């Protein structure tokens, strides 16, 4: 996959595949787009090796006729335990934001979780990440707690983490579409 600047403008051009070790180098590069403390390829592989872990990669399909490669757009990495799941990370490439990538990743994730009997999804998000918070709220997550000074920025500034959850029983109302 290439990281060229061509990005789809319509959600129907975004494809989702399982995140495997083969895509962890791509995922690591994408992670640098979203986080100061990004994960290496080896860290990504180790996270996927944990029991109950899985993820999805979003990409824009290339075009052989025009000699265009697939373009990675974002990914999500999850951990499940019993009947709960936690979003460890979700990242969308800067040039692909506001194109429906995160929504498609969340939808694929919710579908998989429902298939495996998971009833609740948790996440932590920096309270200054307003775009992510808006995305999560739009997708049925509600704030259930706060962790004071949970994240430390490279500047030395501390930021609280919001703890959010979503009951997957709400999916029947169509909140994930």
Rosetta constraint file for C-alpha pairs under 8 A:
AtomPair CA 1 CA 26 HARMONIC 7.84 0.50
AtomPair CA 1 CA 69 HARMONIC 5.73 0.50
AtomPair CA 1 CA 70 HARMONIC 4.74 0.50
AtomPair CA 1 CA 71 HARMONIC 5.51 0.50
AtomPair CA 1 CA 72 HARMONIC 6.43 0.50
AtomPair CA 2 CA 69 HARMONIC 5.66 0.50
AtomPair CA 2 CA 70 HARMONIC 5.94 0.50
AtomPair CA 2 CA 71 HARMONIC 5.09 0.50
AtomPair CA 2 CA 72 HARMONIC 6.90 0.50
AtomPair CA 3 CA 71 HARMONIC 5.41 0.50
AtomPair CA 3 CA 72 HARMONIC 6.29 0.50
AtomPair CA 4 CA 71 HARMONIC 6.51 0.50
AtomPair CA 5 CA 95 HARMONIC 7.10 0.50
AtomPair CA 6 CA 71 HARMONIC 7.60 0.50
AtomPair CA 7 CA 60 HARMONIC 6.92 0.50
AtomPair CA 7 CA 71 HARMONIC 7.52 0.50
AtomPair CA 7 CA 73 HARMONIC 7.86 0.50
AtomPair CA 7 CA 95 HARMONIC 6.98 0.50
AtomPair CA 7 CA 96 HARMONIC 6.00 0.50
AtomPair CA 8 CA 13 HARMONIC 5.95 0.50
AtomPair CA 8 CA 14 HARMONIC 7.14 0.50
AtomPair CA 8 CA 60 HARMONIC 6.53 0.50
AtomPair CA 8 CA 96 HARMONIC 7.61 0.50
AtomPair CA 8 CA 99 HARMONIC 7.27 0.50
AtomPair CA 9 CA 13 HARMONIC 7.74 0.50
AtomPair CA 9 CA 99 HARMONIC 5.86 0.50
AtomPair CA 10 CA 14 HARMONIC 7.57 0.50
AtomPair CA 10 CA 99 HARMONIC 6.47 0.50
AtomPair CA 10 CA 100 HARMONIC 7.56 0.50
AtomPair CA 11 CA 99 HARMONIC 6.41 0.50
AtomPair CA 11 CA 100 HARMONIC 5.46 0.50
AtomPair CA 11 CA 101 HARMONIC 7.10 0.50
AtomPair CA 11 CA 104 HARMONIC 7.84 0.50
AtomPair CA 13 CA 60 HARMONIC 5.99 0.50
AtomPair CA 13 CA 61 HARMONIC 7.22 0.50
AtomPair CA 14 CA 58 HARMONIC 6.39 0.50
AtomPair CA 14 CA 59 HARMONIC 5.67 0.50
AtomPair CA 14 CA 60 HARMONIC 5.05 0.50
AtomPair CA 14 CA 61 HARMONIC 7.32 0.50
AtomPair CA 14 CA 101 HARMONIC 6.95 0.50
AtomPair CA 14 CA 104 HARMONIC 7.95 0.50
AtomPair CA 15 CA 58 HARMONIC 5.56 0.50
AtomPair CA 15 CA 59 HARMONIC 5.40 0.50
AtomPair CA 15 CA 60 HARMONIC 6.20 0.50
AtomPair CA 15 CA 61 HARMONIC 7.01 0.50
AtomPair CA 16 CA 56 HARMONIC 6.37 0.50
AtomPair CA 16 CA 57 HARMONIC 5.61 0.50
AtomPair CA 16 CA 58 HARMONIC 4.54 0.50
AtomPair CA 16 CA 59 HARMONIC 6.56 0.50
AtomPair CA 16 CA 104 HARMONIC 7.65 0.50
AtomPair CA 16 CA 105 HARMONIC 7.13 0.50
AtomPair CA 16 CA 108 HARMONIC 7.63 0.50
AtomPair CA 17 CA 56 HARMONIC 5.55 0.50
AtomPair CA 17 CA 57 HARMONIC 5.38 0.50
AtomPair CA 17 CA 58 HARMONIC 6.61 0.50
AtomPair CA 18 CA 54 HARMONIC 7.61 0.50
AtomPair CA 18 CA 55 HARMONIC 5.90 0.50
AtomPair CA 18 CA 56 HARMONIC 4.37 0.50
AtomPair CA 18 CA 57 HARMONIC 6.05 0.50
AtomPair CA 19 CA 23 HARMONIC 6.19 0.50
AtomPair CA 19 CA 24 HARMONIC 7.43 0.50
AtomPair CA 19 CA 54 HARMONIC 6.87 0.50
AtomPair CA 19 CA 55 HARMONIC 4.75 0.50
AtomPair CA 19 CA 56 HARMONIC 4.41 0.50
AtomPair CA 19 CA 57 HARMONIC 5.24 0.50
AtomPair CA 19 CA 75 HARMONIC 7.55 0.50
AtomPair CA 19 CA 77 HARMONIC 7.82 0.50
AtomPair CA 20 CA 24 HARMONIC 6.68 0.50
AtomPair CA 20 CA 45 HARMONIC 7.91 0.50
AtomPair CA 20 CA 48 HARMONIC 7.51 0.50
AtomPair CA 20 CA 55 HARMONIC 7.59 0.50
AtomPair CA 21 CA 44 HARMONIC 7.73 0.50
AtomPair CA 21 CA 45 HARMONIC 5.45 0.50
AtomPair CA 21 CA 48 HARMONIC 7.49 0.50
AtomPair CA 23 CA 27 HARMONIC 6.20 0.50
AtomPair CA 23 CA 57 HARMONIC 7.92 0.50
AtomPair CA 24 CA 28 HARMONIC 5.95 0.50
AtomPair CA 24 CA 41 HARMONIC 5.19 0.50
AtomPair CA 24 CA 42 HARMONIC 7.76 0.50
AtomPair CA 24 CA 44 HARMONIC 5.84 0.50
AtomPair CA 24 CA 45 HARMONIC 6.30 0.50
AtomPair CA 25 CA 29 HARMONIC 6.47 0.50
AtomPair CA 25 CA 40 HARMONIC 7.66 0.50
AtomPair CA 25 CA 41 HARMONIC 4.88 0.50
AtomPair CA 26 CA 30 HARMONIC 6.31 0.50
AtomPair CA 26 CA 72 HARMONIC 7.26 0.50
AtomPair CA 27 CA 31 HARMONIC 6.04 0.50
AtomPair CA 27 CA 41 HARMONIC 7.43 0.50
AtomPair CA 27 CA 44 HARMONIC 7.68 0.50
AtomPair CA 27 CA 57 HARMONIC 7.76 0.50
AtomPair CA 27 CA 74 HARMONIC 7.43 0.50
AtomPair CA 27 CA 75 HARMONIC 6.63 0.50
AtomPair CA 28 CA 32 HARMONIC 6.67 0.50
AtomPair CA 28 CA 38 HARMONIC 7.15 0.50
AtomPair CA 28 CA 39 HARMONIC 5.81 0.50
AtomPair CA 28 CA 40 HARMONIC 5.39 0.50
AtomPair CA 28 CA 41 HARMONIC 5.34 0.50
AtomPair CA 28 CA 44 HARMONIC 7.02 0.50
AtomPair CA 29 CA 33 HARMONIC 7.22 0.50
AtomPair CA 30 CA 34 HARMONIC 7.21 0.50
AtomPair CA 30 CA 72 HARMONIC 7.91 0.50
AtomPair CA 30 CA 73 HARMONIC 7.73 0.50
AtomPair CA 30 CA 74 HARMONIC 6.47 0.50
AtomPair CA 30 CA 75 HARMONIC 7.82 0.50
AtomPair CA 30 CA 91 HARMONIC 6.72 0.50
AtomPair CA 30 CA 92 HARMONIC 7.09 0.50
AtomPair CA 30 CA 93 HARMONIC 5.98 0.50
AtomPair CA 31 CA 35 HARMONIC 6.18 0.50
AtomPair CA 31 CA 38 HARMONIC 5.48 0.50
AtomPair CA 31 CA 39 HARMONIC 6.59 0.50
AtomPair CA 31 CA 91 HARMONIC 6.10 0.50
AtomPair CA 32 CA 36 HARMONIC 6.82 0.50
AtomPair CA 32 CA 37 HARMONIC 7.66 0.50
AtomPair CA 32 CA 38 HARMONIC 5.23 0.50
AtomPair CA 32 CA 39 HARMONIC 7.72 0.50
AtomPair CA 33 CA 91 HARMONIC 7.48 0.50
AtomPair CA 33 CA 92 HARMONIC 7.58 0.50
AtomPair CA 33 CA 93 HARMONIC 5.94 0.50
AtomPair CA 33 CA 94 HARMONIC 6.40 0.50
AtomPair CA 34 CA 38 HARMONIC 7.78 0.50
AtomPair CA 34 CA 91 HARMONIC 5.82 0.50
AtomPair CA 34 CA 92 HARMONIC 7.21 0.50
AtomPair CA 34 CA 93 HARMONIC 7.47 0.50
AtomPair CA 34 CA 94 HARMONIC 7.83 0.50
AtomPair CA 36 CA 153 HARMONIC 7.46 0.50
AtomPair CA 36 CA 154 HARMONIC 7.23 0.50
AtomPair CA 39 CA 43 HARMONIC 5.77 0.50
AtomPair CA 39 CA 44 HARMONIC 6.39 0.50
AtomPair CA 40 CA 44 HARMONIC 6.24 0.50
AtomPair CA 41 CA 45 HARMONIC 6.26 0.50
AtomPair CA 42 CA 46 HARMONIC 6.14 0.50
AtomPair CA 43 CA 47 HARMONIC 6.15 0.50
AtomPair CA 44 CA 48 HARMONIC 6.33 0.50
AtomPair CA 45 CA 49 HARMONIC 6.27 0.50
AtomPair CA 46 CA 50 HARMONIC 6.80 0.50
AtomPair CA 47 CA 53 HARMONIC 6.94 0.50
AtomPair CA 48 CA 53 HARMONIC 5.23 0.50
AtomPair CA 48 CA 54 HARMONIC 5.88 0.50
AtomPair CA 48 CA 55 HARMONIC 7.67 0.50
AtomPair CA 48 CA 77 HARMONIC 7.81 0.50
AtomPair CA 49 CA 53 HARMONIC 6.82 0.50
AtomPair CA 50 CA 79 HARMONIC 7.88 0.50
AtomPair CA 51 CA 79 HARMONIC 7.91 0.50
AtomPair CA 51 CA 80 HARMONIC 7.95 0.50
AtomPair CA 52 CA 79 HARMONIC 5.50 0.50
AtomPair CA 52 CA 80 HARMONIC 4.76 0.50
AtomPair CA 52 CA 81 HARMONIC 6.41 0.50
AtomPair CA 53 CA 77 HARMONIC 7.34 0.50
AtomPair CA 53 CA 78 HARMONIC 5.47 0.50
AtomPair CA 53 CA 79 HARMONIC 4.27 0.50
AtomPair CA 53 CA 80 HARMONIC 6.12 0.50
AtomPair CA 54 CA 77 HARMONIC 5.91 0.50
AtomPair CA 54 CA 78 HARMONIC 5.36 0.50
AtomPair CA 54 CA 79 HARMONIC 6.57 0.50
AtomPair CA 55 CA 75 HARMONIC 7.09 0.50
AtomPair CA 55 CA 76 HARMONIC 5.25 0.50
AtomPair CA 55 CA 77 HARMONIC 4.18 0.50
AtomPair CA 55 CA 78 HARMONIC 5.73 0.50
AtomPair CA 55 CA 109 HARMONIC 7.75 0.50
AtomPair CA 56 CA 75 HARMONIC 5.50 0.50
AtomPair CA 56 CA 76 HARMONIC 5.43 0.50
AtomPair CA 56 CA 77 HARMONIC 6.78 0.50
AtomPair CA 56 CA 105 HARMONIC 6.67 0.50
AtomPair CA 56 CA 108 HARMONIC 7.73 0.50
AtomPair CA 56 CA 109 HARMONIC 7.56 0.50
AtomPair CA 57 CA 72 HARMONIC 7.46 0.50
AtomPair CA 57 CA 73 HARMONIC 7.68 0.50
AtomPair CA 57 CA 74 HARMONIC 5.96 0.50
AtomPair CA 57 CA 75 HARMONIC 4.31 0.50
AtomPair CA 57 CA 76 HARMONIC 6.72 0.50
AtomPair CA 57 CA 105 HARMONIC 7.57 0.50
AtomPair CA 58 CA 72 HARMONIC 6.18 0.50
AtomPair CA 58 CA 73 HARMONIC 5.38 0.50
AtomPair CA 58 CA 74 HARMONIC 5.17 0.50
AtomPair CA 58 CA 75 HARMONIC 5.82 0.50
AtomPair CA 58 CA 101 HARMONIC 6.79 0.50
AtomPair CA 58 CA 105 HARMONIC 6.89 0.50
AtomPair CA 59 CA 70 HARMONIC 6.46 0.50
AtomPair CA 59 CA 71 HARMONIC 5.32 0.50
AtomPair CA 59 CA 72 HARMONIC 4.29 0.50
AtomPair CA 59 CA 73 HARMONIC 4.91 0.50
AtomPair CA 59 CA 74 HARMONIC 7.02 0.50
AtomPair CA 60 CA 70 HARMONIC 5.62 0.50
AtomPair CA 60 CA 71 HARMONIC 5.03 0.50
AtomPair CA 60 CA 72 HARMONIC 6.49 0.50
AtomPair CA 60 CA 73 HARMONIC 6.89 0.50
AtomPair CA 61 CA 69 HARMONIC 7.14 0.50
AtomPair CA 61 CA 70 HARMONIC 4.54 0.50
AtomPair CA 61 CA 71 HARMONIC 6.54 0.50
AtomPair CA 62 CA 67 HARMONIC 7.66 0.50
AtomPair CA 62 CA 68 HARMONIC 4.81 0.50
AtomPair CA 62 CA 69 HARMONIC 4.33 0.50
AtomPair CA 62 CA 70 HARMONIC 4.12 0.50
AtomPair CA 62 CA 71 HARMONIC 6.86 0.50
AtomPair CA 63 CA 67 HARMONIC 5.94 0.50
AtomPair CA 63 CA 68 HARMONIC 4.87 0.50
AtomPair CA 63 CA 69 HARMONIC 6.56 0.50
AtomPair CA 63 CA 70 HARMONIC 7.75 0.50
AtomPair CA 64 CA 68 HARMONIC 6.00 0.50
AtomPair CA 64 CA 69 HARMONIC 7.49 0.50
AtomPair CA 72 CA 93 HARMONIC 7.88 0.50
AtomPair CA 73 CA 92 HARMONIC 5.79 0.50
AtomPair CA 73 CA 93 HARMONIC 5.32 0.50
AtomPair CA 73 CA 96 HARMONIC 6.05 0.50
AtomPair CA 73 CA 101 HARMONIC 7.02 0.50
AtomPair CA 74 CA 90 HARMONIC 7.41 0.50
AtomPair CA 74 CA 91 HARMONIC 5.24 0.50
AtomPair CA 74 CA 92 HARMONIC 4.05 0.50
AtomPair CA 74 CA 93 HARMONIC 5.70 0.50
AtomPair CA 74 CA 101 HARMONIC 6.83 0.50
AtomPair CA 74 CA 102 HARMONIC 7.44 0.50
AtomPair CA 75 CA 90 HARMONIC 5.71 0.50
AtomPair CA 75 CA 91 HARMONIC 5.56 0.50
AtomPair CA 75 CA 92 HARMONIC 6.66 0.50
AtomPair CA 75 CA 105 HARMONIC 6.93 0.50
AtomPair CA 76 CA 87 HARMONIC 7.36 0.50
AtomPair CA 76 CA 88 HARMONIC 7.73 0.50
AtomPair CA 76 CA 89 HARMONIC 5.72 0.50
AtomPair CA 76 CA 90 HARMONIC 4.22 0.50
AtomPair CA 76 CA 91 HARMONIC 6.55 0.50
AtomPair CA 76 CA 105 HARMONIC 6.55 0.50
AtomPair CA 76 CA 106 HARMONIC 7.86 0.50
AtomPair CA 77 CA 87 HARMONIC 6.23 0.50
AtomPair CA 77 CA 88 HARMONIC 5.64 0.50
AtomPair CA 77 CA 89 HARMONIC 5.43 0.50
AtomPair CA 77 CA 90 HARMONIC 6.45 0.50
AtomPair CA 78 CA 85 HARMONIC 6.79 0.50
AtomPair CA 78 CA 86 HARMONIC 5.70 0.50
AtomPair CA 78 CA 87 HARMONIC 4.67 0.50
AtomPair CA 78 CA 88 HARMONIC 5.37 0.50
AtomPair CA 78 CA 89 HARMONIC 7.21 0.50
AtomPair CA 79 CA 85 HARMONIC 5.56 0.50
AtomPair CA 79 CA 86 HARMONIC 5.34 0.50
AtomPair CA 79 CA 87 HARMONIC 6.65 0.50
AtomPair CA 79 CA 88 HARMONIC 6.84 0.50
AtomPair CA 80 CA 84 HARMONIC 5.74 0.50
AtomPair CA 80 CA 85 HARMONIC 4.13 0.50
AtomPair CA 80 CA 86 HARMONIC 6.36 0.50
AtomPair CA 80 CA 118 HARMONIC 7.94 0.50
AtomPair CA 81 CA 85 HARMONIC 6.20 0.50
AtomPair CA 82 CA 118 HARMONIC 7.47 0.50
AtomPair CA 83 CA 117 HARMONIC 6.46 0.50
AtomPair CA 83 CA 118 HARMONIC 4.40 0.50
AtomPair CA 83 CA 119 HARMONIC 5.73 0.50
AtomPair CA 83 CA 120 HARMONIC 6.84 0.50
AtomPair CA 84 CA 118 HARMONIC 5.46 0.50
AtomPair CA 84 CA 119 HARMONIC 6.12 0.50
AtomPair CA 84 CA 120 HARMONIC 4.92 0.50
AtomPair CA 84 CA 121 HARMONIC 5.87 0.50
AtomPair CA 84 CA 122 HARMONIC 7.62 0.50
AtomPair CA 85 CA 113 HARMONIC 7.85 0.50
AtomPair CA 85 CA 118 HARMONIC 6.85 0.50
AtomPair CA 85 CA 120 HARMONIC 6.28 0.50
AtomPair CA 85 CA 121 HARMONIC 4.73 0.50
AtomPair CA 85 CA 122 HARMONIC 6.19 0.50
AtomPair CA 86 CA 121 HARMONIC 5.48 0.50
AtomPair CA 86 CA 122 HARMONIC 4.61 0.50
AtomPair CA 86 CA 123 HARMONIC 5.51 0.50
AtomPair CA 87 CA 121 HARMONIC 7.25 0.50
AtomPair CA 87 CA 122 HARMONIC 6.35 0.50
AtomPair CA 87 CA 123 HARMONIC 5.18 0.50
AtomPair CA 87 CA 124 HARMONIC 7.90 0.50
AtomPair CA 88 CA 123 HARMONIC 7.00 0.50
AtomPair CA 90 CA 102 HARMONIC 7.60 0.50
AtomPair CA 91 CA 102 HARMONIC 7.66 0.50
AtomPair CA 92 CA 96 HARMONIC 6.40 0.50
AtomPair CA 92 CA 97 HARMONIC 6.07 0.50
AtomPair CA 92 CA 101 HARMONIC 6.81 0.50
AtomPair CA 92 CA 102 HARMONIC 6.62 0.50
AtomPair CA 93 CA 97 HARMONIC 6.46 0.50
AtomPair CA 96 CA 101 HARMONIC 7.17 0.50
AtomPair CA 97 CA 101 HARMONIC 7.06 0.50
AtomPair CA 100 CA 104 HARMONIC 6.20 0.50
AtomPair CA 101 CA 105 HARMONIC 6.24 0.50
AtomPair CA 102 CA 106 HARMONIC 6.07 0.50
AtomPair CA 103 CA 107 HARMONIC 6.07 0.50
AtomPair CA 103 CA 135 HARMONIC 7.97 0.50
AtomPair CA 103 CA 139 HARMONIC 7.88 0.50
AtomPair CA 103 CA 176 HARMONIC 7.64 0.50
AtomPair CA 103 CA 177 HARMONIC 7.77 0.50
AtomPair CA 104 CA 108 HARMONIC 6.17 0.50
AtomPair CA 105 CA 109 HARMONIC 6.16 0.50
AtomPair CA 106 CA 110 HARMONIC 6.03 0.50
AtomPair CA 106 CA 176 HARMONIC 7.34 0.50
AtomPair CA 107 CA 111 HARMONIC 6.17 0.50
AtomPair CA 107 CA 176 HARMONIC 5.49 0.50
AtomPair CA 107 CA 177 HARMONIC 6.56 0.50
AtomPair CA 108 CA 112 HARMONIC 6.30 0.50
AtomPair CA 109 CA 113 HARMONIC 6.12 0.50
AtomPair CA 110 CA 114 HARMONIC 6.07 0.50
AtomPair CA 110 CA 168 HARMONIC 7.27 0.50
AtomPair CA 110 CA 171 HARMONIC 7.98 0.50
AtomPair CA 110 CA 176 HARMONIC 7.45 0.50
AtomPair CA 111 CA 115 HARMONIC 6.30 0.50
AtomPair CA 112 CA 116 HARMONIC 6.45 0.50
AtomPair CA 113 CA 117 HARMONIC 6.27 0.50
AtomPair CA 113 CA 118 HARMONIC 5.07 0.50
AtomPair CA 113 CA 119 HARMONIC 7.62 0.50
AtomPair CA 114 CA 118 HARMONIC 5.59 0.50
AtomPair CA 114 CA 119 HARMONIC 7.05 0.50
AtomPair CA 114 CA 168 HARMONIC 7.17 0.50
AtomPair CA 118 CA 168 HARMONIC 7.53 0.50
AtomPair CA 119 CA 167 HARMONIC 5.95 0.50
AtomPair CA 119 CA 168 HARMONIC 5.11 0.50
AtomPair CA 119 CA 169 HARMONIC 6.67 0.50
AtomPair CA 120 CA 165 HARMONIC 6.89 0.50
AtomPair CA 120 CA 166 HARMONIC 5.74 0.50
AtomPair CA 120 CA 167 HARMONIC 4.67 0.50
AtomPair CA 120 CA 168 HARMONIC 5.65 0.50
AtomPair CA 121 CA 165 HARMONIC 5.43 0.50
AtomPair CA 121 CA 166 HARMONIC 5.18 0.50
AtomPair CA 121 CA 167 HARMONIC 6.56 0.50
AtomPair CA 121 CA 168 HARMONIC 7.23 0.50
AtomPair CA 122 CA 163 HARMONIC 7.16 0.50
AtomPair CA 122 CA 164 HARMONIC 5.68 0.50
AtomPair CA 122 CA 165 HARMONIC 4.38 0.50
AtomPair CA 122 CA 166 HARMONIC 6.60 0.50
AtomPair CA 123 CA 163 HARMONIC 5.85 0.50
AtomPair CA 123 CA 164 HARMONIC 5.40 0.50
AtomPair CA 123 CA 165 HARMONIC 6.47 0.50
AtomPair CA 124 CA 161 HARMONIC 5.83 0.50
AtomPair CA 124 CA 162 HARMONIC 5.50 0.50
AtomPair CA 124 CA 163 HARMONIC 4.62 0.50
AtomPair CA 124 CA 164 HARMONIC 6.25 0.50
AtomPair CA 125 CA 129 HARMONIC 6.97 0.50
AtomPair CA 125 CA 132 HARMONIC 7.42 0.50
AtomPair CA 125 CA 133 HARMONIC 7.13 0.50
AtomPair CA 125 CA 161 HARMONIC 5.24 0.50
AtomPair CA 125 CA 162 HARMONIC 5.32 0.50
AtomPair CA 125 CA 163 HARMONIC 6.76 0.50
AtomPair CA 125 CA 164 HARMONIC 7.88 0.50
AtomPair CA 126 CA 151 HARMONIC 7.03 0.50
AtomPair CA 126 CA 159 HARMONIC 6.35 0.50
AtomPair CA 126 CA 160 HARMONIC 5.91 0.50
AtomPair CA 126 CA 161 HARMONIC 4.47 0.50
AtomPair CA 126 CA 162 HARMONIC 6.21 0.50
AtomPair CA 127 CA 133 HARMONIC 7.66 0.50
AtomPair CA 127 CA 159 HARMONIC 6.75 0.50
AtomPair CA 127 CA 160 HARMONIC 5.67 0.50
AtomPair CA 127 CA 161 HARMONIC 5.53 0.50
AtomPair CA 127 CA 162 HARMONIC 5.82 0.50
AtomPair CA 128 CA 159 HARMONIC 7.28 0.50
AtomPair CA 129 CA 133 HARMONIC 6.30 0.50
AtomPair CA 130 CA 134 HARMONIC 6.08 0.50
AtomPair CA 131 CA 135 HARMONIC 6.22 0.50
AtomPair CA 132 CA 136 HARMONIC 6.15 0.50
AtomPair CA 133 CA 137 HARMONIC 6.12 0.50
AtomPair CA 134 CA 138 HARMONIC 6.03 0.50
AtomPair CA 135 CA 139 HARMONIC 6.27 0.50
AtomPair CA 136 CA 140 HARMONIC 6.50 0.50
AtomPair CA 136 CA 141 HARMONIC 5.28 0.50
AtomPair CA 136 CA 142 HARMONIC 7.86 0.50
AtomPair CA 137 CA 141 HARMONIC 4.81 0.50
AtomPair CA 137 CA 142 HARMONIC 6.20 0.50
AtomPair CA 138 CA 175 HARMONIC 7.96 0.50
AtomPair CA 139 CA 175 HARMONIC 5.94 0.50
AtomPair CA 139 CA 176 HARMONIC 5.89 0.50
AtomPair CA 140 CA 166 HARMONIC 5.88 0.50
AtomPair CA 140 CA 167 HARMONIC 7.96 0.50
AtomPair CA 140 CA 170 HARMONIC 7.50 0.50
AtomPair CA 140 CA 175 HARMONIC 6.36 0.50
AtomPair CA 140 CA 176 HARMONIC 7.73 0.50
AtomPair CA 141 CA 164 HARMONIC 5.88 0.50
AtomPair CA 141 CA 165 HARMONIC 5.09 0.50
AtomPair CA 141 CA 166 HARMONIC 4.48 0.50
AtomPair CA 141 CA 167 HARMONIC 7.86 0.50
AtomPair CA 142 CA 164 HARMONIC 5.24 0.50
AtomPair CA 142 CA 165 HARMONIC 5.54 0.50
AtomPair CA 142 CA 166 HARMONIC 6.47 0.50
AtomPair CA 143 CA 162 HARMONIC 6.51 0.50
AtomPair CA 143 CA 163 HARMONIC 5.80 0.50
AtomPair CA 143 CA 164 HARMONIC 4.28 0.50
AtomPair CA 143 CA 165 HARMONIC 6.57 0.50
AtomPair CA 144 CA 162 HARMONIC 7.70 0.50
AtomPair CA 144 CA 163 HARMONIC 5.69 0.50
AtomPair CA 144 CA 164 HARMONIC 5.43 0.50
AtomPair CA 144 CA 165 HARMONIC 6.76 0.50
AtomPair CA 145 CA 162 HARMONIC 6.00 0.50
AtomPair CA 145 CA 163 HARMONIC 4.91 0.50
AtomPair CA 145 CA 164 HARMONIC 7.00 0.50
AtomPair CA 146 CA 160 HARMONIC 6.69 0.50
AtomPair CA 146 CA 161 HARMONIC 5.60 0.50
AtomPair CA 146 CA 162 HARMONIC 4.57 0.50
AtomPair CA 146 CA 163 HARMONIC 5.59 0.50
AtomPair CA 147 CA 160 HARMONIC 5.56 0.50
AtomPair CA 147 CA 161 HARMONIC 5.01 0.50
AtomPair CA 147 CA 162 HARMONIC 6.45 0.50
AtomPair CA 147 CA 163 HARMONIC 7.33 0.50
AtomPair CA 148 CA 159 HARMONIC 7.18 0.50
AtomPair CA 148 CA 160 HARMONIC 4.57 0.50
AtomPair CA 148 CA 161 HARMONIC 6.59 0.50
AtomPair CA 149 CA 158 HARMONIC 4.87 0.50
AtomPair CA 149 CA 159 HARMONIC 4.80 0.50
AtomPair CA 149 CA 160 HARMONIC 4.48 0.50
AtomPair CA 149 CA 161 HARMONIC 7.18 0.50
AtomPair CA 150 CA 158 HARMONIC 6.89 0.50
AtomPair CA 150 CA 159 HARMONIC 6.06 0.50
AtomPair CA 150 CA 160 HARMONIC 5.19 0.50
AtomPair CA 150 CA 161 HARMONIC 5.64 0.50
AtomPair CA 151 CA 158 HARMONIC 5.62 0.50
AtomPair CA 151 CA 159 HARMONIC 5.07 0.50
AtomPair CA 151 CA 160 HARMONIC 6.37 0.50
AtomPair CA 151 CA 161 HARMONIC 6.87 0.50
AtomPair CA 152 CA 156 HARMONIC 6.00 0.50
AtomPair CA 152 CA 157 HARMONIC 5.78 0.50
AtomPair CA 152 CA 158 HARMONIC 4.47 0.50
AtomPair CA 152 CA 159 HARMONIC 6.26 0.50
AtomPair CA 153 CA 157 HARMONIC 5.29 0.50
AtomPair CA 153 CA 158 HARMONIC 6.18 0.50
AtomPair CA 153 CA 159 HARMONIC 7.49 0.50
AtomPair CA 166 CA 170 HARMONIC 7.91 0.50
AtomPair CA 170 CA 174 HARMONIC 7.46 0.50
AtomPair CA 170 CA 175 HARMONIC 6.78 0.50
AtomPair CA 171 CA 175 HARMONIC 5.54 0.50
AtomPair CA 171 CA 176 HARMONIC 5.99 0.50
